[in-house]
Amino acid sequence: MPVSPNPRAGARVMPRHTEPPVEEPSPPGVPPDLPLPPEEDPIPPPVEPPVAAPYR
């Protein structure tokens, strides 16, 4: 099999790693597929309904 003149020609055939890139690192000891415990889960702010202006 002849050697390709471009050394990067076969880079698209085999990826350097098989795992997808991790966007946010998980805390140590917590598997990435499990949700965080409730005490570590941020509480969303309460949503208040819009108040209509008083009629004049």
mmCIF file of the N, C-alpha and C atoms, coordinates in Angstrom:
data_MODEL
# 
_entry.id   MODEL 
# 
loop_
_atom_site.group_PDB 
_atom_site.id 
_atom_site.type_symbol 
_atom_site.label_atom_id 
_atom_site.label_alt_id 
_atom_site.label_comp_id 
_atom_site.label_asym_id 
_atom_site.label_entity_id 
_atom_site.label_seq_id 
_atom_site.pdbx_PDB_ins_code 
_atom_site.Cartn_x 
_atom_site.Cartn_y 
_atom_site.Cartn_z 
_atom_site.occupancy 
_atom_site.B_iso_or_equiv 
_atom_site.pdbx_formal_charge 
_atom_site.auth_seq_id 
_atom_site.auth_comp_id 
_atom_site.auth_asym_id 
_atom_site.auth_atom_id 
_atom_site.pdbx_PDB_model_num 
ATOM 1   N N  . MET A 1 1  ? 0.860   -1.186 0.000  1.00 0.00 ? 1  MET A N  1 
ATOM 2   C CA . MET A 1 1  ? 0.000   0.000  0.000  1.00 0.00 ? 1  MET A CA 1 
ATOM 3   C C  . MET A 1 1  ? 0.895   1.235  0.000  1.00 0.00 ? 1  MET A C  1 
ATOM 4   N N  . PRO A 1 2  ? 0.723   2.123  -0.957 1.00 0.00 ? 2  PRO A N  1 
ATOM 5   C CA . PRO A 1 2  ? 1.600   3.304  -1.021 1.00 0.00 ? 2  PRO A CA 1 
ATOM 6   C C  . PRO A 1 2  ? 1.295   4.285  0.103  1.00 0.00 ? 2  PRO A C  1 
ATOM 7   N N  . VAL A 1 3  ? 2.325   4.988  0.516  1.00 0.00 ? 3  VAL A N  1 
ATOM 8   C CA . VAL A 1 3  ? 2.168   5.972  1.585  1.00 0.00 ? 3  VAL A CA 1 
ATOM 9   C C  . VAL A 1 3  ? 1.635   7.261  0.975  1.00 0.00 ? 3  VAL A C  1 
ATOM 10  N N  . SER A 1 4  ? 0.639   7.837  1.631  1.00 0.00 ? 4  SER A N  1 
ATOM 11  C CA . SER A 1 4  ? 0.045   9.071  1.120  1.00 0.00 ? 4  SER A CA 1 
ATOM 12  C C  . SER A 1 4  ? 1.023   10.227 1.299  1.00 0.00 ? 4  SER A C  1 
ATOM 13  N N  . PRO A 1 5  ? 1.123   11.117 0.313  1.00 0.00 ? 5  PRO A N  1 
ATOM 14  C CA . PRO A 1 5  ? 2.027   12.262 0.468  1.00 0.00 ? 5  PRO A CA 1 
ATOM 15  C C  . PRO A 1 5  ? 1.572   13.223 1.564  1.00 0.00 ? 5  PRO A C  1 
ATOM 16  N N  . ASN A 1 6  ? 0.291   13.185 1.893  1.00 0.00 ? 6  ASN A N  1 
ATOM 17  C CA . ASN A 1 6  ? -0.217  14.057 2.947  1.00 0.00 ? 6  ASN A CA 1 
ATOM 18  C C  . ASN A 1 6  ? -0.304  13.256 4.239  1.00 0.00 ? 6  ASN A C  1 
ATOM 19  N N  . PRO A 1 7  ? 0.493   13.573 5.263  1.00 0.00 ? 7  PRO A N  1 
ATOM 20  C CA . PRO A 1 7  ? 0.442   12.782 6.502  1.00 0.00 ? 7  PRO A CA 1 
ATOM 21  C C  . PRO A 1 7  ? -0.873  12.942 7.248  1.00 0.00 ? 7  PRO A C  1 
ATOM 22  N N  . ARG A 1 8  ? -1.628  14.002 6.978  1.00 0.00 ? 8  ARG A N  1 
ATOM 23  C CA . ARG A 1 8  ? -2.897  14.216 7.674  1.00 0.00 ? 8  ARG A CA 1 
ATOM 24  C C  . ARG A 1 8  ? -4.089  13.680 6.880  1.00 0.00 ? 8  ARG A C  1 
ATOM 25  N N  . ALA A 1 9  ? -3.837  12.966 5.796  1.00 0.00 ? 9  ALA A N  1 
ATOM 26  C CA . ALA A 1 9  ? -4.937  12.503 4.947  1.00 0.00 ? 9  ALA A CA 1 
ATOM 27  C C  . ALA A 1 9  ? -5.827  11.510 5.681  1.00 0.00 ? 9  ALA A C  1 
ATOM 28  N N  . GLY A 1 10 ? -5.261  10.666 6.535  1.00 0.00 ? 10 GLY A N  1 
ATOM 29  C CA . GLY A 1 10 ? -6.058  9.662  7.238  1.00 0.00 ? 10 GLY A CA 1 
ATOM 30  C C  . GLY A 1 10 ? -6.589  10.129 8.570  1.00 0.00 ? 10 GLY A C  1 
ATOM 31  N N  . ALA A 1 11 ? -6.460  11.405 8.893  1.00 0.00 ? 11 ALA A N  1 
ATOM 32  C CA . ALA A 1 11 ? -6.902  11.883 10.200 1.00 0.00 ? 11 ALA A CA 1 
ATOM 33  C C  . ALA A 1 11 ? -8.418  11.816 10.335 1.00 0.00 ? 11 ALA A C  1 
ATOM 34  N N  . ARG A 1 12 ? -9.138  11.901 9.212  1.00 0.00 ? 12 ARG A N  1 
ATOM 35  C CA . ARG A 1 12 ? -10.594 11.876 9.300  1.00 0.00 ? 12 ARG A CA 1 
ATOM 36  C C  . ARG A 1 12 ? -11.124 10.462 9.459  1.00 0.00 ? 12 ARG A C  1 
ATOM 37  N N  . VAL A 1 13 ? -10.316 9.464  9.161  1.00 0.00 ? 13 VAL A N  1 
ATOM 38  C CA . VAL A 1 13 ? -10.799 8.085  9.201  1.00 0.00 ? 13 VAL A CA 1 
ATOM 39  C C  . VAL A 1 13 ? -10.938 7.610  10.639 1.00 0.00 ? 13 VAL A C  1 
ATOM 40  N N  . MET A 1 14 ? -9.923  7.836  11.460 1.00 0.00 ? 14 MET A N  1 
ATOM 41  C CA . MET A 1 14 ? -9.962  7.387  12.848 1.00 0.00 ? 14 MET A CA 1 
ATOM 42  C C  . MET A 1 14 ? -9.921  8.597  13.778 1.00 0.00 ? 14 MET A C  1 
ATOM 43  N N  . PRO A 1 15 ? -10.939 8.759  14.623 1.00 0.00 ? 15 PRO A N  1 
ATOM 44  C CA . PRO A 1 15 ? -10.910 9.872  15.572 1.00 0.00 ? 15 PRO A CA 1 
ATOM 45  C C  . PRO A 1 15 ? -9.851  9.642  16.640 1.00 0.00 ? 15 PRO A C  1 
ATOM 46  N N  . ARG A 1 16 ? -9.388  10.707 17.225 1.00 0.00 ? 16 ARG A N  1 
ATOM 47  C CA . ARG A 1 16 ? -8.361  10.581 18.262 1.00 0.00 ? 16 ARG A CA 1 
ATOM 48  C C  . ARG A 1 16 ? -8.927  9.980  19.534 1.00 0.00 ? 16 ARG A C  1 
ATOM 49  N N  . HIS A 1 17 ? -10.206 10.195 19.802 1.00 0.00 ? 17 HIS A N  1 
ATOM 50  C CA . HIS A 1 17 ? -10.837 9.608  20.983 1.00 0.00 ? 17 HIS A CA 1 
ATOM 51  C C  . HIS A 1 17 ? -12.254 9.208  20.615 1.00 0.00 ? 17 HIS A C  1 
ATOM 52  N N  . THR A 1 18 ? -12.789 8.220  21.342 1.00 0.00 ? 18 THR A N  1 
ATOM 53  C CA . THR A 1 18 ? -14.117 7.726  21.023 1.00 0.00 ? 18 THR A CA 1 
ATOM 54  C C  . THR A 1 18 ? -15.180 8.371  21.903 1.00 0.00 ? 18 THR A C  1 
ATOM 55  N N  . GLU A 1 19 ? -14.800 8.985  23.029 1.00 0.00 ? 19 GLU A N  1 
ATOM 56  C CA . GLU A 1 19 ? -15.780 9.590  23.913 1.00 0.00 ? 19 GLU A CA 1 
ATOM 57  C C  . GLU A 1 19 ? -16.094 11.003 23.440 1.00 0.00 ? 19 GLU A C  1 
ATOM 58  N N  . PRO A 1 20 ? -17.354 11.425 23.546 1.00 0.00 ? 20 PRO A N  1 
ATOM 59  C CA . PRO A 1 20 ? -17.684 12.795 23.154 1.00 0.00 ? 20 PRO A CA 1 
ATOM 60  C C  . PRO A 1 20 ? -17.063 13.787 24.128 1.00 0.00 ? 20 PRO A C  1 
ATOM 61  N N  . PRO A 1 21 ? -16.767 14.995 23.683 1.00 0.00 ? 21 PRO A N  1 
ATOM 62  C CA . PRO A 1 21 ? -16.175 15.982 24.595 1.00 0.00 ? 21 PRO A CA 1 
ATOM 63  C C  . PRO A 1 21 ? -17.153 16.365 25.699 1.00 0.00 ? 21 PRO A C  1 
ATOM 64  N N  . VAL A 1 22 ? -16.634 16.529 26.893 1.00 0.00 ? 22 VAL A N  1 
ATOM 65  C CA . VAL A 1 22 ? -17.463 16.881 28.046 1.00 0.00 ? 22 VAL A CA 1 
ATOM 66  C C  . VAL A 1 22 ? -17.492 18.398 28.162 1.00 0.00 ? 22 VAL A C  1 
ATOM 67  N N  . GLU A 1 23 ? -18.695 18.967 28.171 1.00 0.00 ? 23 GLU A N  1 
ATOM 68  C CA . GLU A 1 23 ? -18.806 20.423 28.235 1.00 0.00 ? 23 GLU A CA 1 
ATOM 69  C C  . GLU A 1 23 ? -18.473 20.938 29.630 1.00 0.00 ? 23 GLU A C  1 
ATOM 70  N N  . GLU A 1 24 ? -19.075 20.331 30.653 1.00 0.00 ? 24 GLU A N  1 
ATOM 71  C CA . GLU A 1 24 ? -18.811 20.760 32.019 1.00 0.00 ? 24 GLU A CA 1 
ATOM 72  C C  . GLU A 1 24 ? -18.251 19.573 32.792 1.00 0.00 ? 24 GLU A C  1 
ATOM 73  N N  . PRO A 1 25 ? -17.110 19.733 33.455 1.00 0.00 ? 25 PRO A N  1 
ATOM 74  C CA . PRO A 1 25 ? -16.569 18.625 34.242 1.00 0.00 ? 25 PRO A CA 1 
ATOM 75  C C  . PRO A 1 25 ? -17.463 18.337 35.440 1.00 0.00 ? 25 PRO A C  1 
ATOM 76  N N  . SER A 1 26 ? -17.734 17.060 35.670 1.00 0.00 ? 26 SER A N  1 
ATOM 77  C CA . SER A 1 26 ? -18.572 16.691 36.803 1.00 0.00 ? 26 SER A CA 1 
ATOM 78  C C  . SER A 1 26 ? -17.726 16.626 38.069 1.00 0.00 ? 26 SER A C  1 
ATOM 79  N N  . PRO A 1 27 ? -18.348 16.809 39.242 1.00 0.00 ? 27 PRO A N  1 
ATOM 80  C CA . PRO A 1 27 ? -17.588 16.707 40.488 1.00 0.00 ? 27 PRO A CA 1 
ATOM 81  C C  . PRO A 1 27 ? -17.009 15.306 40.645 1.00 0.00 ? 27 PRO A C  1 
ATOM 82  N N  . PRO A 1 28 ? -15.895 15.160 41.328 1.00 0.00 ? 28 PRO A N  1 
ATOM 83  C CA . PRO A 1 28 ? -15.301 13.823 41.485 1.00 0.00 ? 28 PRO A CA 1 
ATOM 84  C C  . PRO A 1 28 ? -16.224 12.904 42.271 1.00 0.00 ? 28 PRO A C  1 
ATOM 85  N N  . GLY A 1 29 ? -16.361 11.680 41.797 1.00 0.00 ? 29 GLY A N  1 
ATOM 86  C CA . GLY A 1 29 ? -17.180 10.691 42.489 1.00 0.00 ? 29 GLY A CA 1 
ATOM 87  C C  . GLY A 1 29 ? -18.623 10.668 42.022 1.00 0.00 ? 29 GLY A C  1 
ATOM 88  N N  . VAL A 1 30 ? -19.029 11.586 41.157 1.00 0.00 ? 30 VAL A N  1 
ATOM 89  C CA . VAL A 1 30 ? -20.409 11.625 40.674 1.00 0.00 ? 30 VAL A CA 1 
ATOM 90  C C  . VAL A 1 30 ? -20.406 11.199 39.216 1.00 0.00 ? 30 VAL A C  1 
ATOM 91  N N  . PRO A 1 31 ? -21.097 10.107 38.877 1.00 0.00 ? 31 PRO A N  1 
ATOM 92  C CA . PRO A 1 31 ? -21.153 9.703  37.472 1.00 0.00 ? 31 PRO A CA 1 
ATOM 93  C C  . PRO A 1 31 ? -21.841 10.784 36.644 1.00 0.00 ? 31 PRO A C  1 
ATOM 94  N N  . PRO A 1 32 ? -21.419 10.991 35.403 1.00 0.00 ? 32 PRO A N  1 
ATOM 95  C CA . PRO A 1 32 ? -22.007 12.064 34.595 1.00 0.00 ? 32 PRO A CA 1 
ATOM 96  C C  . PRO A 1 32 ? -23.450 11.817 34.195 1.00 0.00 ? 32 PRO A C  1 
ATOM 97  N N  . ASP A 1 33 ? -23.924 10.551 34.268 1.00 0.00 ? 33 ASP A N  1 
ATOM 98  C CA . ASP A 1 33 ? -25.285 10.281 33.820 1.00 0.00 ? 33 ASP A CA 1 
ATOM 99  C C  . ASP A 1 33 ? -26.307 10.458 34.947 1.00 0.00 ? 33 ASP A C  1 
ATOM 100 N N  . LEU A 1 34 ? -25.868 10.638 36.200 1.00 0.00 ? 34 LEU A N  1 
ATOM 101 C CA . LEU A 1 34 ? -26.798 10.811 37.306 1.00 0.00 ? 34 LEU A CA 1 
ATOM 102 C C  . LEU A 1 34 ? -26.993 12.294 37.582 1.00 0.00 ? 34 LEU A C  1 
ATOM 103 N N  . PRO A 1 35 ? -28.206 12.709 37.956 1.00 0.00 ? 35 PRO A N  1 
ATOM 104 C CA . PRO A 1 35 ? -28.422 14.125 38.288 1.00 0.00 ? 35 PRO A CA 1 
ATOM 105 C C  . PRO A 1 35 ? -27.748 14.479 39.607 1.00 0.00 ? 35 PRO A C  1 
ATOM 106 N N  . LEU A 1 36 ? -27.545 15.772 39.815 1.00 0.00 ? 36 LEU A N  1 
ATOM 107 C CA . LEU A 1 36 ? -26.925 16.221 41.056 1.00 0.00 ? 36 LEU A CA 1 
ATOM 108 C C  . LEU A 1 36 ? -27.897 16.039 42.213 1.00 0.00 ? 36 LEU A C  1 
ATOM 109 N N  . PRO A 1 37 ? -27.381 15.867 43.426 1.00 0.00 ? 37 PRO A N  1 
ATOM 110 C CA . PRO A 1 37 ? -28.267 15.785 44.597 1.00 0.00 ? 37 PRO A CA 1 
ATOM 111 C C  . PRO A 1 37 ? -29.081 17.071 44.735 1.00 0.00 ? 37 PRO A C  1 
ATOM 112 N N  . PRO A 1 38 ? -30.232 17.006 45.415 1.00 0.00 ? 38 PRO A N  1 
ATOM 113 C CA . PRO A 1 38 ? -31.089 18.202 45.524 1.00 0.00 ? 38 PRO A CA 1 
ATOM 114 C C  . PRO A 1 38 ? -30.398 19.379 46.194 1.00 0.00 ? 38 PRO A C  1 
ATOM 115 N N  . GLU A 1 39 ? -29.517 19.126 47.179 1.00 0.00 ? 39 GLU A N  1 
ATOM 116 C CA . GLU A 1 39 ? -28.871 20.241 47.863 1.00 0.00 ? 39 GLU A CA 1 
ATOM 117 C C  . GLU A 1 39 ? -27.887 20.972 46.953 1.00 0.00 ? 39 GLU A C  1 
ATOM 118 N N  . GLU A 1 40 ? -27.384 20.318 45.912 1.00 0.00 ? 40 GLU A N  1 
ATOM 119 C CA . GLU A 1 40 ? -26.465 20.972 44.998 1.00 0.00 ? 40 GLU A CA 1 
ATOM 120 C C  . GLU A 1 40 ? -27.183 21.543 43.773 1.00 0.00 ? 40 GLU A C  1 
ATOM 121 N N  . ASP A 1 41 ? -28.455 21.189 43.600 1.00 0.00 ? 41 ASP A N  1 
ATOM 122 C CA . ASP A 1 41 ? -29.207 21.664 42.447 1.00 0.00 ? 41 ASP A CA 1 
ATOM 123 C C  . ASP A 1 41 ? -29.635 23.104 42.703 1.00 0.00 ? 41 ASP A C  1 
ATOM 124 N N  . PRO A 1 42 ? -29.286 24.035 41.825 1.00 0.00 ? 42 PRO A N  1 
ATOM 125 C CA . PRO A 1 42 ? -29.691 25.425 42.054 1.00 0.00 ? 42 PRO A CA 1 
ATOM 126 C C  . PRO A 1 42 ? -31.201 25.584 41.983 1.00 0.00 ? 42 PRO A C  1 
ATOM 127 N N  . ILE A 1 43 ? -31.743 26.373 42.903 1.00 0.00 ? 43 ILE A N  1 
ATOM 128 C CA . ILE A 1 43 ? -33.189 26.590 42.954 1.00 0.00 ? 43 ILE A CA 1 
ATOM 129 C C  . ILE A 1 43 ? -33.531 27.726 41.996 1.00 0.00 ? 43 ILE A C  1 
ATOM 130 N N  . PRO A 1 44 ? -34.432 27.497 41.067 1.00 0.00 ? 44 PRO A N  1 
ATOM 131 C CA . PRO A 1 44 ? -34.784 28.579 40.138 1.00 0.00 ? 44 PRO A CA 1 
ATOM 132 C C  . PRO A 1 44 ? -35.517 29.693 40.880 1.00 0.00 ? 44 PRO A C  1 
ATOM 133 N N  . PRO A 1 45 ? -35.342 30.935 40.471 1.00 0.00 ? 45 PRO A N  1 
ATOM 134 C CA . PRO A 1 45 ? -36.048 32.033 41.141 1.00 0.00 ? 45 PRO A CA 1 
ATOM 135 C C  . PRO A 1 45 ? -37.547 31.926 40.905 1.00 0.00 ? 45 PRO A C  1 
ATOM 136 N N  . PRO A 1 46 ? -38.349 32.364 41.867 1.00 0.00 ? 46 PRO A N  1 
ATOM 137 C CA . PRO A 1 46 ? -39.804 32.283 41.674 1.00 0.00 ? 46 PRO A CA 1 
ATOM 138 C C  . PRO A 1 46 ? -40.248 33.191 40.540 1.00 0.00 ? 46 PRO A C  1 
ATOM 139 N N  . VAL A 1 47 ? -41.165 32.676 39.746 1.00 0.00 ? 47 VAL A N  1 
ATOM 140 C CA . VAL A 1 47 ? -41.661 33.444 38.605 1.00 0.00 ? 47 VAL A CA 1 
ATOM 141 C C  . VAL A 1 47 ? -42.933 34.155 39.037 1.00 0.00 ? 47 VAL A C  1 
ATOM 142 N N  . GLU A 1 48 ? -42.911 35.478 39.003 1.00 0.00 ? 48 GLU A N  1 
ATOM 143 C CA . GLU A 1 48 ? -44.087 36.254 39.395 1.00 0.00 ? 48 GLU A CA 1 
ATOM 144 C C  . GLU A 1 48 ? -44.881 36.616 38.145 1.00 0.00 ? 48 GLU A C  1 
ATOM 145 N N  . PRO A 1 49 ? -46.207 36.516 38.208 1.00 0.00 ? 49 PRO A N  1 
ATOM 146 C CA . PRO A 1 49 ? -47.009 36.890 37.038 1.00 0.00 ? 49 PRO A CA 1 
ATOM 147 C C  . PRO A 1 49 ? -46.926 38.396 36.816 1.00 0.00 ? 49 PRO A C  1 
ATOM 148 N N  . PRO A 1 50 ? -47.001 38.831 35.574 1.00 0.00 ? 50 PRO A N  1 
ATOM 149 C CA . PRO A 1 50 ? -46.941 40.276 35.315 1.00 0.00 ? 50 PRO A CA 1 
ATOM 150 C C  . PRO A 1 50 ? -48.145 40.984 35.932 1.00 0.00 ? 50 PRO A C  1 
ATOM 151 N N  . VAL A 1 51 ? -47.871 42.112 36.542 1.00 0.00 ? 51 VAL A N  1 
ATOM 152 C CA . VAL A 1 51 ? -48.934 42.880 37.189 1.00 0.00 ? 51 VAL A CA 1 
ATOM 153 C C  . VAL A 1 51 ? -49.423 43.944 36.211 1.00 0.00 ? 51 VAL A C  1 
ATOM 154 N N  . ALA A 1 52 ? -50.724 43.964 35.997 1.00 0.00 ? 52 ALA A N  1 
ATOM 155 C CA . ALA A 1 52 ? -51.295 44.944 35.073 1.00 0.00 ? 52 ALA A CA 1 
ATOM 156 C C  . ALA A 1 52 ? -51.312 46.320 35.733 1.00 0.00 ? 52 ALA A C  1 
ATOM 157 N N  . ALA A 1 53 ? -51.127 47.344 34.923 1.00 0.00 ? 53 ALA A N  1 
ATOM 158 C CA . ALA A 1 53 ? -51.171 48.710 35.451 1.00 0.00 ? 53 ALA A CA 1 
ATOM 159 C C  . ALA A 1 53 ? -52.601 49.051 35.863 1.00 0.00 ? 53 ALA A C  1 
ATOM 160 N N  . PRO A 1 54 ? -52.745 49.792 36.942 1.00 0.00 ? 54 PRO A N  1 
ATOM 161 C CA . PRO A 1 54 ? -54.117 50.154 37.364 1.00 0.00 ? 54 PRO A CA 1 
ATOM 162 C C  . PRO A 1 54 ? -54.810 51.012 36.312 1.00 0.00 ? 54 PRO A C  1 
ATOM 163 N N  . TYR A 1 55 ? -56.093 50.772 36.146 1.00 0.00 ? 55 TYR A N  1 
ATOM 164 C CA . TYR A 1 55 ? -56.858 51.511 35.132 1.00 0.00 ? 55 TYR A CA 1 
ATOM 165 C C  . TYR A 1 55 ? -57.134 52.917 35.635 1.00 0.00 ? 55 TYR A C  1 
ATOM 166 N N  . ARG A 1 56 ? -56.922 53.916 34.763 1.00 0.00 ? 56 ARG A N  1 
ATOM 167 C CA . ARG A 1 56 ? -57.185 55.306 35.166 1.00 0.00 ? 56 ARG A CA 1 
ATOM 168 C C  . ARG A 1 56 ? -58.358 55.846 34.399 1.00 0.00 ? 56 ARG A C  1 
# 
